[in-house]
């Protein structure tokens, strides 16, 4: 099997080419969460030939996951998400390295779990985990791609530590939501795909990454809105 043939359609792009494809193959992306957002992110990056994917998720597959988390099947209920996700991806591209970390990301382990990544992709819905990821990205000086979904609404924001606004600059007082976060599977697919595009742009060194710009999607109205986000002087990301 020719690897060049596998990626021939994206190698045709002047923004990628053979050198860009080589750059992707030599890159490591750490993806936090293998759920509704993680599914399109991981699948897109695996099929694009990102050389190493680190899958971080402590959770097990539940029936309510299956309306949007297409990495899993009914026969896999109660199995570890990161292991089953790796199996799914391995069957689609055997030429990449898949590292599974079946742990919850915490303040204590975030540095260890995310160390060595060229980009971090946050695909979780827990505010606390988002904060741990953002602060670790700042300490490690690694770009971070944020994404979130709530019903028919979603957003994407990329963060360049020390230079652009982080999610805490925007949502400093956001409290943990009580109960499950409502989510439409197709909206998660849209936002996760956008996160994957941002991730590839960062790895390829392309311009126009969503640094300092939050891209919002309203599925009910079929609208995308770009909102400038500014560094908050008192945010922890500035300390």
N, C-alpha and C positions, 0 to 999 in steps of 0.2 A: 504494500500500500504506500503510495507516494504522499508524504506529508504536504508537499507543495501543491499537489492536486487537491488535497482535502481543503486547503485554505485559498484556493486559486481565485475565488470570487472576491475575497477581501484584499488579496494581494494586488488585484487590479487597481485598487484605489491608490491615488498618488499620496494620500495621507498615511498609507500603511506600507505597501510594497514589500519586497523581500526583507529589507532591513527592519521594517516595523514588525513584521511577523516574527523575526528572530528576537526582537525586543520583547514581544509578548511571551514568547516561549521561555525567556529567561527571567520572567517576572513572577512574583508571588503576591496573591491577593488573599487577604484574610476576610472571610465572610462570617459575620456574627448573626446567627439565626438561619435555620434551614426551613422556614415556613413559607407564608404566602408571598413575601418579597424575596426571600432567599431562593425560592424555586426558580423564578425567571433569571435572577442574577447569576446563580451558579450554572444553570444550563447554558445561558448565553456566553459566559466566560469560558466554560469548558469547550463549547463548540468552536469558539474563536481561537482556541489554542493557547490560552494563558497557562504557562508551564506548570505552576503549582497553585493549588487551591487549598486553603486551610478552612475546614468546615468546623464551626464552633457552635454547638447547641447541646444543652443538657436534657432536652425534653424527649418524650416518647410520643409516638403517633396516636392520635385520638380520632374518633369518627368525625368530630366537628372540623378537623383539619382538611378533610378530603374534598371540600367544596372549592378549595383554592390552592392546595398544596399538591401539585400534580407529580411530585417526585415519589409519591407513596401510593400503595394499593390497599384494598380492604384486607387482604391476607396478611398485611404487615402491622396491623393494629397492636399497640403497646410495645413495639420494637423501637430501638433508639433511632431517632431521626438522622443524626449525622452519619451513622453507619449505613442505613438504608439509602440515604441521599448519595453517598459515595458509590454504592453499588449501581444506582441509576446512572450516574455520570460516567462511571467506568465502562459501562456497556455502550456508551455513546462516543467516548474518546479514550482509547486505551493508551494514548501517547502522552498523557499529562499525569502529574503526580497529585494524588489526593491524600491529604492529611486530615484525619478526624480527631476532634477534641470534644469528647462528650462531657463537657463541664459547663456550668453556668459562669459567665464572665462576671467577675467581681472586682472591687477596688484592689484587692490583694493580688489577684492573679492576672489582671489585665495586661500588665507589662510583659509578663512571661508569655501569655497566649498570643499576643500581637507582635512581639519582637520578630524582626526579620522580614516583615511584610513591606511591600512597596506601596500598597494601598490597602485601606481598611474600608469595608462596606458594612454599614450598620443596617440590619434588616429585622430589628426587634421592635416590639411595641411597648416594652417596659421603660418608663422614664428613667428609673435608676440605672438600668443597664446602659442606656444611651449616654448617661452622664459619665459612667465609668469608661466607656469607649472613647468619648470625646476627650476626656482628660488624659487617657493613656496615649491617644494620638498626638496630643500636644507634647507630652513628655518625650515621646519617641520621634517627634518631628516627621510624622507620616501623614500624607493626605487622607482625608476621610470623606466618604460619600454617605450622606444621610438620606433616608427615605421613610415615609410614613403614610399610612392609609387609615381613613375613618369613614366608613360607609362608602359613598360615591366620591369622596374627596381624597386627594393625595398630594404629596409634595416631595420635591427632591432639592437637596442643598449640598454642595461640595464645600469642604473646609480645608484651607491651607493653613496649618497651625502657625500662629504668630503673625499672620498677614491678613487673613480674612475672618469675617464673623463666624462664630460657631453657633450651634443650635441653642446653647445656653444664653447667648446674647439676645436671642429672639424669645425664648420661652423660659426665662429664669425662674418664674414662679409657677410653672406648670406642675400640677400635682398628679400623682399616680391615679389612673382611672380605676374606678371600682368595677369589678366584673370584666367579662370579655369585651374586647374592643370590636365594635361592629365592622364588618369588612365585606366588600363585594369582590369576589375572586377575579373578575375581569379588570377591576381597578388596580388590584395588587399586581396583576400582570403588566399593566401600563407603567406603573411606578417602578417596579422591579426592572423592567426593560430599560427605562430611562437611567436608572442607577448603573446598569451594566454599561451603557454607552458612556456615561461619565467616567466610570472606572477605566475603560479602554482609552479614552482621551488622555487621562492622567498618565497611564502606563506608556502611551505612545509619545507623550510630551507635546500634545496638540494644544492649540489655543482655545479660547472661548469656553473653558471649563466654568461651571456654575459657582465660582468663588464669589461671595458677596451678592449672590442672586438666588433667591428661592423661586423655583418653578412650581407653581400650584396648578393642580388639575381638578376641574369640577366636571365629573362624569355626567351629572344630571343636565347641565347646560352645554356640555361638549366644548368647554372653554379651557384654554391654558392662559395663565396670568403670571408674569414675571414681576417679583417684588424685590426691590433692593433691600439688603439687610446690612446693617452697619455694626461695627465693633462697639460693644458697650464698654466704656472706660473702666467700670467697676467689675466687669466679668472676670471670672476665675481664669479665663484663657489669656488674660493680660498680665497674670501674676507670674 
